[in-house]
């Protein structure tokens, strides 16, 4: 991908951008820079040499995986829920509050994340079985305990 850079080579402009964070190696993630291609309106330099703005080519690193966030949901009986690519930890749940009081969040959070992912898998994969879910949970916590 072409990152806008005053010391780069002139590039063609392409229509359609997306914000990409962590491309310049600063101390923080920053707000990101617009790069081509993307679904957002606007223009950004492409990888093709041309007469547009200057930019430097960088290898694109795709960071995938599941994220997690905290939310206050006293109306929700679940300790956590998985939506999109994020597990939301319910900090209003009584188990969270107890884990916080007893300084057990380092166990409660991974447990909540794993259980919400297992629940999602069971709901969305017709071939999943509760036995497989149980085994996955056991395997995760064995590996977690070994860390």
Phi and psi in radians as a Rosetta constraint file:
Dihedral C 1 N 2 CA 2 C 2 CIRCULARHARMONIC -1.730 0.35
Dihedral N 2 CA 2 C 2 N 3 CIRCULARHARMONIC 2.105 0.35
Dihedral C 2 N 3 CA 3 C 3 CIRCULARHARMONIC -1.776 0.35
Dihedral N 3 CA 3 C 3 N 4 CIRCULARHARMONIC 2.190 0.35
Dihedral C 3 N 4 CA 4 C 4 CIRCULARHARMONIC -0.914 0.35
Dihedral N 4 CA 4 C 4 N 5 CIRCULARHARMONIC 2.288 0.35
Dihedral C 4 N 5 CA 5 C 5 CIRCULARHARMONIC -2.785 0.35
Dihedral N 5 CA 5 C 5 N 6 CIRCULARHARMONIC 2.177 0.35
Dihedral C 5 N 6 CA 6 C 6 CIRCULARHARMONIC -1.037 0.35
Dihedral N 6 CA 6 C 6 N 7 CIRCULARHARMONIC -0.519 0.35
Dihedral C 6 N 7 CA 7 C 7 CIRCULARHARMONIC -1.616 0.35
Dihedral N 7 CA 7 C 7 N 8 CIRCULARHARMONIC 0.093 0.35
Dihedral C 7 N 8 CA 8 C 8 CIRCULARHARMONIC -1.443 0.35
Dihedral N 8 CA 8 C 8 N 9 CIRCULARHARMONIC -3.048 0.35
Dihedral C 8 N 9 CA 9 C 9 CIRCULARHARMONIC -1.622 0.35
Dihedral N 9 CA 9 C 9 N 10 CIRCULARHARMONIC 2.708 0.35
Dihedral C 9 N 10 CA 10 C 10 CIRCULARHARMONIC -1.212 0.35
Dihedral N 10 CA 10 C 10 N 11 CIRCULARHARMONIC 2.433 0.35
Dihedral C 10 N 11 CA 11 C 11 CIRCULARHARMONIC -2.258 0.35
Dihedral N 11 CA 11 C 11 N 12 CIRCULARHARMONIC 2.816 0.35
Dihedral C 11 N 12 CA 12 C 12 CIRCULARHARMONIC -1.276 0.35
Dihedral N 12 CA 12 C 12 N 13 CIRCULARHARMONIC 2.736 0.35
Dihedral C 12 N 13 CA 13 C 13 CIRCULARHARMONIC -1.707 0.35
Dihedral N 13 CA 13 C 13 N 14 CIRCULARHARMONIC 2.483 0.35
Dihedral C 13 N 14 CA 14 C 14 CIRCULARHARMONIC -2.115 0.35
Dihedral N 14 CA 14 C 14 N 15 CIRCULARHARMONIC 2.582 0.35
Dihedral C 14 N 15 CA 15 C 15 CIRCULARHARMONIC -1.541 0.35
Dihedral N 15 CA 15 C 15 N 16 CIRCULARHARMONIC 2.283 0.35
Dihedral C 15 N 16 CA 16 C 16 CIRCULARHARMONIC 1.855 0.35
Dihedral N 16 CA 16 C 16 N 17 CIRCULARHARMONIC 2.058 0.35
Dihedral C 16 N 17 CA 17 C 17 CIRCULARHARMONIC -2.281 0.35
Dihedral N 17 CA 17 C 17 N 18 CIRCULARHARMONIC 2.983 0.35
Dihedral C 17 N 18 CA 18 C 18 CIRCULARHARMONIC -2.601 0.35
Dihedral N 18 CA 18 C 18 N 19 CIRCULARHARMONIC 2.653 0.35
Dihedral C 18 N 19 CA 19 C 19 CIRCULARHARMONIC -1.480 0.35
Dihedral N 19 CA 19 C 19 N 20 CIRCULARHARMONIC 2.320 0.35
Dihedral C 19 N 20 CA 20 C 20 CIRCULARHARMONIC -2.190 0.35
Dihedral N 20 CA 20 C 20 N 21 CIRCULARHARMONIC 2.183 0.35
Dihedral C 20 N 21 CA 21 C 21 CIRCULARHARMONIC -1.680 0.35
Dihedral N 21 CA 21 C 21 N 22 CIRCULARHARMONIC 2.798 0.35
Dihedral C 21 N 22 CA 22 C 22 CIRCULARHARMONIC 1.266 0.35
Dihedral N 22 CA 22 C 22 N 23 CIRCULARHARMONIC 0.553 0.35
Dihedral C 22 N 23 CA 23 C 23 CIRCULARHARMONIC -1.749 0.35
Dihedral N 23 CA 23 C 23 N 24 CIRCULARHARMONIC -0.283 0.35
Dihedral C 23 N 24 CA 24 C 24 CIRCULARHARMONIC -1.879 0.35
Dihedral N 24 CA 24 C 24 N 25 CIRCULARHARMONIC -0.010 0.35
Dihedral C 24 N 25 CA 25 C 25 CIRCULARHARMONIC 1.306 0.35
Dihedral N 25 CA 25 C 25 N 26 CIRCULARHARMONIC 0.483 0.35
Dihedral C 25 N 26 CA 26 C 26 CIRCULARHARMONIC -1.343 0.35
Dihedral N 26 CA 26 C 26 N 27 CIRCULARHARMONIC -3.105 0.35
Dihedral C 26 N 27 CA 27 C 27 CIRCULARHARMONIC -1.341 0.35
Dihedral N 27 CA 27 C 27 N 28 CIRCULARHARMONIC -0.393 0.35
Dihedral C 27 N 28 CA 28 C 28 CIRCULARHARMONIC -2.116 0.35
Dihedral N 28 CA 28 C 28 N 29 CIRCULARHARMONIC 3.005 0.35
Dihedral C 28 N 29 CA 29 C 29 CIRCULARHARMONIC -1.229 0.35
Dihedral N 29 CA 29 C 29 N 30 CIRCULARHARMONIC -0.384 0.35
Dihedral C 29 N 30 CA 30 C 30 CIRCULARHARMONIC 1.129 0.35
Dihedral N 30 CA 30 C 30 N 31 CIRCULARHARMONIC -3.026 0.35
Dihedral C 30 N 31 CA 31 C 31 CIRCULARHARMONIC -1.592 0.35
Dihedral N 31 CA 31 C 31 N 32 CIRCULARHARMONIC -0.164 0.35
Dihedral C 31 N 32 CA 32 C 32 CIRCULARHARMONIC 1.634 0.35
Dihedral N 32 CA 32 C 32 N 33 CIRCULARHARMONIC 2.904 0.35
Dihedral C 32 N 33 CA 33 C 33 CIRCULARHARMONIC -2.140 0.35
Dihedral N 33 CA 33 C 33 N 34 CIRCULARHARMONIC 2.644 0.35
Dihedral C 33 N 34 CA 34 C 34 CIRCULARHARMONIC -1.397 0.35
Dihedral N 34 CA 34 C 34 N 35 CIRCULARHARMONIC 2.251 0.35
Dihedral C 34 N 35 CA 35 C 35 CIRCULARHARMONIC -2.251 0.35
Dihedral N 35 CA 35 C 35 N 36 CIRCULARHARMONIC 2.794 0.35
Dihedral C 35 N 36 CA 36 C 36 CIRCULARHARMONIC -1.776 0.35
Dihedral N 36 CA 36 C 36 N 37 CIRCULARHARMONIC 2.474 0.35
Dihedral C 36 N 37 CA 37 C 37 CIRCULARHARMONIC -1.613 0.35
Dihedral N 37 CA 37 C 37 N 38 CIRCULARHARMONIC 2.980 0.35
Dihedral C 37 N 38 CA 38 C 38 CIRCULARHARMONIC -3.037 0.35
Dihedral N 38 CA 38 C 38 N 39 CIRCULARHARMONIC 3.090 0.35
Dihedral C 38 N 39 CA 39 C 39 CIRCULARHARMONIC -1.649 0.35
Dihedral N 39 CA 39 C 39 N 40 CIRCULARHARMONIC -0.152 0.35
Dihedral C 39 N 40 CA 40 C 40 CIRCULARHARMONIC -1.467 0.35
Dihedral N 40 CA 40 C 40 N 41 CIRCULARHARMONIC 2.637 0.35
Dihedral C 40 N 41 CA 41 C 41 CIRCULARHARMONIC -1.206 0.35
Dihedral N 41 CA 41 C 41 N 42 CIRCULARHARMONIC 2.670 0.35
Dihedral C 41 N 42 CA 42 C 42 CIRCULARHARMONIC 2.169 0.35
Dihedral N 42 CA 42 C 42 N 43 CIRCULARHARMONIC 3.076 0.35
Dihedral C 42 N 43 CA 43 C 43 CIRCULARHARMONIC -2.132 0.35
Dihedral N 43 CA 43 C 43 N 44 CIRCULARHARMONIC 2.628 0.35
Dihedral C 43 N 44 CA 44 C 44 CIRCULARHARMONIC -2.603 0.35
Dihedral N 44 CA 44 C 44 N 45 CIRCULARHARMONIC 2.763 0.35
Dihedral C 44 N 45 CA 45 C 45 CIRCULARHARMONIC -1.093 0.35
Dihedral N 45 CA 45 C 45 N 46 CIRCULARHARMONIC 2.502 0.35
Dihedral C 45 N 46 CA 46 C 46 CIRCULARHARMONIC -1.726 0.35
Dihedral N 46 CA 46 C 46 N 47 CIRCULARHARMONIC -3.094 0.35
Dihedral C 46 N 47 CA 47 C 47 CIRCULARHARMONIC -1.411 0.35
Dihedral N 47 CA 47 C 47 N 48 CIRCULARHARMONIC -0.218 0.35
Dihedral C 47 N 48 CA 48 C 48 CIRCULARHARMONIC -1.372 0.35
Dihedral N 48 CA 48 C 48 N 49 CIRCULARHARMONIC 2.333 0.35
Dihedral C 48 N 49 CA 49 C 49 CIRCULARHARMONIC -1.152 0.35
Dihedral N 49 CA 49 C 49 N 50 CIRCULARHARMONIC 2.533 0.35
Dihedral C 49 N 50 CA 50 C 50 CIRCULARHARMONIC -3.000 0.35
Dihedral N 50 CA 50 C 50 N 51 CIRCULARHARMONIC -2.616 0.35
Dihedral C 50 N 51 CA 51 C 51 CIRCULARHARMONIC -2.015 0.35
Dihedral N 51 CA 51 C 51 N 52 CIRCULARHARMONIC 0.307 0.35
Dihedral C 51 N 52 CA 52 C 52 CIRCULARHARMONIC -1.556 0.35
Dihedral N 52 CA 52 C 52 N 53 CIRCULARHARMONIC -2.634 0.35
Dihedral C 52 N 53 CA 53 C 53 CIRCULARHARMONIC -1.232 0.35
Dihedral N 53 CA 53 C 53 N 54 CIRCULARHARMONIC 2.847 0.35
Dihedral C 53 N 54 CA 54 C 54 CIRCULARHARMONIC -1.463 0.35
Dihedral N 54 CA 54 C 54 N 55 CIRCULARHARMONIC 2.521 0.35
Dihedral C 54 N 55 CA 55 C 55 CIRCULARHARMONIC -2.745 0.35
Dihedral N 55 CA 55 C 55 N 56 CIRCULARHARMONIC 2.732 0.35
Dihedral C 55 N 56 CA 56 C 56 CIRCULARHARMONIC -1.995 0.35
Dihedral N 56 CA 56 C 56 N 57 CIRCULARHARMONIC 2.404 0.35
Dihedral C 56 N 57 CA 57 C 57 CIRCULARHARMONIC -1.341 0.35
Dihedral N 57 CA 57 C 57 N 58 CIRCULARHARMONIC 2.378 0.35
Dihedral C 57 N 58 CA 58 C 58 CIRCULARHARMONIC -2.320 0.35
Dihedral N 58 CA 58 C 58 N 59 CIRCULARHARMONIC 2.553 0.35
Dihedral C 58 N 59 CA 59 C 59 CIRCULARHARMONIC -1.253 0.35
Dihedral N 59 CA 59 C 59 N 60 CIRCULARHARMONIC 2.356 0.35
Dihedral C 59 N 60 CA 60 C 60 CIRCULARHARMONIC -1.427 0.35
Dihedral N 60 CA 60 C 60 N 61 CIRCULARHARMONIC 2.192 0.35
Dihedral C 60 N 61 CA 61 C 61 CIRCULARHARMONIC -1.839 0.35
Dihedral N 61 CA 61 C 61 N 62 CIRCULARHARMONIC 2.034 0.35
Dihedral C 61 N 62 CA 62 C 62 CIRCULARHARMONIC -1.599 0.35
Dihedral N 62 CA 62 C 62 N 63 CIRCULARHARMONIC 2.098 0.35
Dihedral C 62 N 63 CA 63 C 63 CIRCULARHARMONIC -1.739 0.35
Dihedral N 63 CA 63 C 63 N 64 CIRCULARHARMONIC 1.972 0.35
Dihedral C 63 N 64 CA 64 C 64 CIRCULARHARMONIC -1.927 0.35
Dihedral N 64 CA 64 C 64 N 65 CIRCULARHARMONIC -2.891 0.35
Dihedral C 64 N 65 CA 65 C 65 CIRCULARHARMONIC 1.803 0.35
Dihedral N 65 CA 65 C 65 N 66 CIRCULARHARMONIC -3.133 0.35
Dihedral C 65 N 66 CA 66 C 66 CIRCULARHARMONIC -1.655 0.35
Dihedral N 66 CA 66 C 66 N 67 CIRCULARHARMONIC 2.321 0.35
Dihedral C 66 N 67 CA 67 C 67 CIRCULARHARMONIC -1.711 0.35
Dihedral N 67 CA 67 C 67 N 68 CIRCULARHARMONIC 2.966 0.35
Dihedral C 67 N 68 CA 68 C 68 CIRCULARHARMONIC -2.482 0.35
Dihedral N 68 CA 68 C 68 N 69 CIRCULARHARMONIC 2.665 0.35
Dihedral C 68 N 69 CA 69 C 69 CIRCULARHARMONIC -2.518 0.35
Dihedral N 69 CA 69 C 69 N 70 CIRCULARHARMONIC 2.861 0.35
Dihedral C 69 N 70 CA 70 C 70 CIRCULARHARMONIC -1.806 0.35
Dihedral N 70 CA 70 C 70 N 71 CIRCULARHARMONIC 2.501 0.35
Dihedral C 70 N 71 CA 71 C 71 CIRCULARHARMONIC -2.526 0.35
Dihedral N 71 CA 71 C 71 N 72 CIRCULARHARMONIC 2.625 0.35
Dihedral C 71 N 72 CA 72 C 72 CIRCULARHARMONIC -1.739 0.35
Dihedral N 72 CA 72 C 72 N 73 CIRCULARHARMONIC 1.859 0.35
Dihedral C 72 N 73 CA 73 C 73 CIRCULARHARMONIC -2.296 0.35
Dihedral N 73 CA 73 C 73 N 74 CIRCULARHARMONIC 1.319 0.35
Dihedral C 73 N 74 CA 74 C 74 CIRCULARHARMONIC -1.097 0.35
Dihedral N 74 CA 74 C 74 N 75 CIRCULARHARMONIC -0.340 0.35
Dihedral C 74 N 75 CA 75 C 75 CIRCULARHARMONIC -1.388 0.35
Dihedral N 75 CA 75 C 75 N 76 CIRCULARHARMONIC -0.147 0.35
Dihedral C 75 N 76 CA 76 C 76 CIRCULARHARMONIC -1.832 0.35
Dihedral N 76 CA 76 C 76 N 77 CIRCULARHARMONIC 2.234 0.35
Dihedral C 76 N 77 CA 77 C 77 CIRCULARHARMONIC -1.378 0.35
Dihedral N 77 CA 77 C 77 N 78 CIRCULARHARMONIC -0.228 0.35
Dihedral C 77 N 78 CA 78 C 78 CIRCULARHARMONIC -1.445 0.35
Dihedral N 78 CA 78 C 78 N 79 CIRCULARHARMONIC 2.576 0.35
Dihedral C 78 N 79 CA 79 C 79 CIRCULARHARMONIC -1.271 0.35
Dihedral N 79 CA 79 C 79 N 80 CIRCULARHARMONIC -0.510 0.35
Dihedral C 79 N 80 CA 80 C 80 CIRCULARHARMONIC -2.765 0.35
Dihedral N 80 CA 80 C 80 N 81 CIRCULARHARMONIC 2.787 0.35
Dihedral C 80 N 81 CA 81 C 81 CIRCULARHARMONIC -2.468 0.35
Dihedral N 81 CA 81 C 81 N 82 CIRCULARHARMONIC 2.602 0.35
Dihedral C 81 N 82 CA 82 C 82 CIRCULARHARMONIC -1.895 0.35
Dihedral N 82 CA 82 C 82 N 83 CIRCULARHARMONIC 2.190 0.35
Dihedral C 82 N 83 CA 83 C 83 CIRCULARHARMONIC -2.483 0.35
Dihedral N 83 CA 83 C 83 N 84 CIRCULARHARMONIC 2.221 0.35
Dihedral C 83 N 84 CA 84 C 84 CIRCULARHARMONIC 1.204 0.35
Dihedral N 84 CA 84 C 84 N 85 CIRCULARHARMONIC -1.976 0.35
Dihedral C 84 N 85 CA 85 C 85 CIRCULARHARMONIC -2.146 0.35
Dihedral N 85 CA 85 C 85 N 86 CIRCULARHARMONIC 0.409 0.35
Dihedral C 85 N 86 CA 86 C 86 CIRCULARHARMONIC -2.291 0.35
Dihedral N 86 CA 86 C 86 N 87 CIRCULARHARMONIC 2.386 0.35
Dihedral C 86 N 87 CA 87 C 87 CIRCULARHARMONIC -1.693 0.35
Dihedral N 87 CA 87 C 87 N 88 CIRCULARHARMONIC 2.192 0.35
Dihedral C 87 N 88 CA 88 C 88 CIRCULARHARMONIC -1.753 0.35
Dihedral N 88 CA 88 C 88 N 89 CIRCULARHARMONIC 2.080 0.35
Dihedral C 88 N 89 CA 89 C 89 CIRCULARHARMONIC -1.520 0.35
Dihedral N 89 CA 89 C 89 N 90 CIRCULARHARMONIC 2.184 0.35
Dihedral C 89 N 90 CA 90 C 90 CIRCULARHARMONIC -1.481 0.35
Dihedral N 90 CA 90 C 90 N 91 CIRCULARHARMONIC 1.769 0.35
Dihedral C 90 N 91 CA 91 C 91 CIRCULARHARMONIC -1.360 0.35
Dihedral N 91 CA 91 C 91 N 92 CIRCULARHARMONIC -0.066 0.35
Dihedral C 91 N 92 CA 92 C 92 CIRCULARHARMONIC -1.545 0.35
Dihedral N 92 CA 92 C 92 N 93 CIRCULARHARMONIC -0.232 0.35
Dihedral C 92 N 93 CA 93 C 93 CIRCULARHARMONIC -1.173 0.35
Dihedral N 93 CA 93 C 93 N 94 CIRCULARHARMONIC 2.489 0.35
Dihedral C 93 N 94 CA 94 C 94 CIRCULARHARMONIC -1.080 0.35
Dihedral N 94 CA 94 C 94 N 95 CIRCULARHARMONIC -0.600 0.35
Dihedral C 94 N 95 CA 95 C 95 CIRCULARHARMONIC -1.163 0.35
Dihedral N 95 CA 95 C 95 N 96 CIRCULARHARMONIC -0.654 0.35
Dihedral C 95 N 96 CA 96 C 96 CIRCULARHARMONIC -1.110 0.35
Dihedral N 96 CA 96 C 96 N 97 CIRCULARHARMONIC -0.821 0.35
Dihedral C 96 N 97 CA 97 C 97 CIRCULARHARMONIC -1.073 0.35
Dihedral N 97 CA 97 C 97 N 98 CIRCULARHARMONIC -0.717 0.35
Dihedral C 97 N 98 CA 98 C 98 CIRCULARHARMONIC -1.161 0.35
Dihedral N 98 CA 98 C 98 N 99 CIRCULARHARMONIC -0.780 0.35
Dihedral C 98 N 99 CA 99 C 99 CIRCULARHARMONIC -1.040 0.35
Dihedral N 99 CA 99 C 99 N 100 CIRCULARHARMONIC -0.656 0.35
Dihedral C 99 N 100 CA 100 C 100 CIRCULARHARMONIC -1.135 0.35
Dihedral N 100 CA 100 C 100 N 101 CIRCULARHARMONIC -0.816 0.35
Dihedral C 100 N 101 CA 101 C 101 CIRCULARHARMONIC -1.060 0.35
Dihedral N 101 CA 101 C 101 N 102 CIRCULARHARMONIC -0.708 0.35
Dihedral C 101 N 102 CA 102 C 102 CIRCULARHARMONIC -1.637 0.35
Dihedral N 102 CA 102 C 102 N 103 CIRCULARHARMONIC 0.174 0.35
Dihedral C 102 N 103 CA 103 C 103 CIRCULARHARMONIC 0.989 0.35
Dihedral N 103 CA 103 C 103 N 104 CIRCULARHARMONIC 0.825 0.35
Dihedral C 103 N 104 CA 104 C 104 CIRCULARHARMONIC -2.039 0.35
Dihedral N 104 CA 104 C 104 N 105 CIRCULARHARMONIC 0.327 0.35
Dihedral C 104 N 105 CA 105 C 105 CIRCULARHARMONIC -1.115 0.35
Dihedral N 105 CA 105 C 105 N 106 CIRCULARHARMONIC -0.471 0.35
Dihedral C 105 N 106 CA 106 C 106 CIRCULARHARMONIC -1.163 0.35
Dihedral N 106 CA 106 C 106 N 107 CIRCULARHARMONIC -0.300 0.35
Dihedral C 106 N 107 CA 107 C 107 CIRCULARHARMONIC -1.740 0.35
Dihedral N 107 CA 107 C 107 N 108 CIRCULARHARMONIC -0.770 0.35
Dihedral C 107 N 108 CA 108 C 108 CIRCULARHARMONIC -1.052 0.35
Dihedral N 108 CA 108 C 108 N 109 CIRCULARHARMONIC -0.752 0.35
Dihedral C 108 N 109 CA 109 C 109 CIRCULARHARMONIC -1.134 0.35
Dihedral N 109 CA 109 C 109 N 110 CIRCULARHARMONIC -0.910 0.35
Dihedral C 109 N 110 CA 110 C 110 CIRCULARHARMONIC -1.084 0.35
Dihedral N 110 CA 110 C 110 N 111 CIRCULARHARMONIC -0.629 0.35
Dihedral C 110 N 111 CA 111 C 111 CIRCULARHARMONIC -1.068 0.35
Dihedral N 111 CA 111 C 111 N 112 CIRCULARHARMONIC -0.796 0.35
Dihedral C 111 N 112 CA 112 C 112 CIRCULARHARMONIC -1.123 0.35
Dihedral N 112 CA 112 C 112 N 113 CIRCULARHARMONIC -0.710 0.35
Dihedral C 112 N 113 CA 113 C 113 CIRCULARHARMONIC -1.088 0.35
Dihedral N 113 CA 113 C 113 N 114 CIRCULARHARMONIC -0.882 0.35
Dihedral C 113 N 114 CA 114 C 114 CIRCULARHARMONIC -1.084 0.35
Dihedral N 114 CA 114 C 114 N 115 CIRCULARHARMONIC -0.767 0.35
Dihedral C 114 N 115 CA 115 C 115 CIRCULARHARMONIC -1.143 0.35
Dihedral N 115 CA 115 C 115 N 116 CIRCULARHARMONIC -0.633 0.35
Dihedral C 115 N 116 CA 116 C 116 CIRCULARHARMONIC -1.213 0.35
Dihedral N 116 CA 116 C 116 N 117 CIRCULARHARMONIC -0.608 0.35
Dihedral C 116 N 117 CA 117 C 117 CIRCULARHARMONIC -1.225 0.35
Dihedral N 117 CA 117 C 117 N 118 CIRCULARHARMONIC -0.671 0.35
Dihedral C 117 N 118 CA 118 C 118 CIRCULARHARMONIC -1.126 0.35
Dihedral N 118 CA 118 C 118 N 119 CIRCULARHARMONIC -0.779 0.35
Dihedral C 118 N 119 CA 119 C 119 CIRCULARHARMONIC -1.025 0.35
Dihedral N 119 CA 119 C 119 N 120 CIRCULARHARMONIC -0.767 0.35
Dihedral C 119 N 120 CA 120 C 120 CIRCULARHARMONIC -1.049 0.35
Dihedral N 120 CA 120 C 120 N 121 CIRCULARHARMONIC -0.795 0.35
Dihedral C 120 N 121 CA 121 C 121 CIRCULARHARMONIC -1.074 0.35
Dihedral N 121 CA 121 C 121 N 122 CIRCULARHARMONIC -0.766 0.35
Dihedral C 121 N 122 CA 122 C 122 CIRCULARHARMONIC -1.101 0.35
Dihedral N 122 CA 122 C 122 N 123 CIRCULARHARMONIC -0.663 0.35
Dihedral C 122 N 123 CA 123 C 123 CIRCULARHARMONIC -1.275 0.35
Dihedral N 123 CA 123 C 123 N 124 CIRCULARHARMONIC -0.510 0.35
Dihedral C 123 N 124 CA 124 C 124 CIRCULARHARMONIC -1.926 0.35
Dihedral N 124 CA 124 C 124 N 125 CIRCULARHARMONIC -0.099 0.35
Dihedral C 124 N 125 CA 125 C 125 CIRCULARHARMONIC -2.125 0.35
Dihedral N 125 CA 125 C 125 N 126 CIRCULARHARMONIC 1.798 0.35
Dihedral C 125 N 126 CA 126 C 126 CIRCULARHARMONIC -1.092 0.35
Dihedral N 126 CA 126 C 126 N 127 CIRCULARHARMONIC -0.334 0.35
Dihedral C 126 N 127 CA 127 C 127 CIRCULARHARMONIC -1.564 0.35
Dihedral N 127 CA 127 C 127 N 128 CIRCULARHARMONIC -0.106 0.35
Dihedral C 127 N 128 CA 128 C 128 CIRCULARHARMONIC -1.234 0.35
Dihedral N 128 CA 128 C 128 N 129 CIRCULARHARMONIC 2.589 0.35
Dihedral C 128 N 129 CA 129 C 129 CIRCULARHARMONIC -2.163 0.35
Dihedral N 129 CA 129 C 129 N 130 CIRCULARHARMONIC 2.786 0.35
Dihedral C 129 N 130 CA 130 C 130 CIRCULARHARMONIC -1.128 0.35
Dihedral N 130 CA 130 C 130 N 131 CIRCULARHARMONIC -0.530 0.35
Dihedral C 130 N 131 CA 131 C 131 CIRCULARHARMONIC -1.104 0.35
Dihedral N 131 CA 131 C 131 N 132 CIRCULARHARMONIC -0.788 0.35
Dihedral C 131 N 132 CA 132 C 132 CIRCULARHARMONIC -1.084 0.35
Dihedral N 132 CA 132 C 132 N 133 CIRCULARHARMONIC -0.712 0.35
Dihedral C 132 N 133 CA 133 C 133 CIRCULARHARMONIC -1.091 0.35
Dihedral N 133 CA 133 C 133 N 134 CIRCULARHARMONIC -0.774 0.35
Dihedral C 133 N 134 CA 134 C 134 CIRCULARHARMONIC -1.072 0.35
Dihedral N 134 CA 134 C 134 N 135 CIRCULARHARMONIC -0.793 0.35
Dihedral C 134 N 135 CA 135 C 135 CIRCULARHARMONIC -1.111 0.35
Dihedral N 135 CA 135 C 135 N 136 CIRCULARHARMONIC -0.690 0.35
Dihedral C 135 N 136 CA 136 C 136 CIRCULARHARMONIC -1.093 0.35
Dihedral N 136 CA 136 C 136 N 137 CIRCULARHARMONIC -0.773 0.35
Dihedral C 136 N 137 CA 137 C 137 CIRCULARHARMONIC -1.060 0.35
Dihedral N 137 CA 137 C 137 N 138 CIRCULARHARMONIC -0.800 0.35
Dihedral C 137 N 138 CA 138 C 138 CIRCULARHARMONIC -1.075 0.35
Dihedral N 138 CA 138 C 138 N 139 CIRCULARHARMONIC -0.757 0.35
Dihedral C 138 N 139 CA 139 C 139 CIRCULARHARMONIC -1.114 0.35
Dihedral N 139 CA 139 C 139 N 140 CIRCULARHARMONIC -0.790 0.35
Dihedral C 139 N 140 CA 140 C 140 CIRCULARHARMONIC -1.013 0.35
Dihedral N 140 CA 140 C 140 N 141 CIRCULARHARMONIC -0.858 0.35
Dihedral C 140 N 141 CA 141 C 141 CIRCULARHARMONIC -1.241 0.35
Dihedral N 141 CA 141 C 141 N 142 CIRCULARHARMONIC -0.472 0.35
Dihedral C 141 N 142 CA 142 C 142 CIRCULARHARMONIC -1.134 0.35
Dihedral N 142 CA 142 C 142 N 143 CIRCULARHARMONIC -0.826 0.35
Dihedral C 142 N 143 CA 143 C 143 CIRCULARHARMONIC -1.138 0.35
Dihedral N 143 CA 143 C 143 N 144 CIRCULARHARMONIC -0.702 0.35
Dihedral C 143 N 144 CA 144 C 144 CIRCULARHARMONIC -1.069 0.35
Dihedral N 144 CA 144 C 144 N 145 CIRCULARHARMONIC -0.739 0.35
Dihedral C 144 N 145 CA 145 C 145 CIRCULARHARMONIC -1.159 0.35
Dihedral N 145 CA 145 C 145 N 146 CIRCULARHARMONIC -0.479 0.35
Dihedral C 145 N 146 CA 146 C 146 CIRCULARHARMONIC -1.378 0.35
Dihedral N 146 CA 146 C 146 N 147 CIRCULARHARMONIC -0.239 0.35
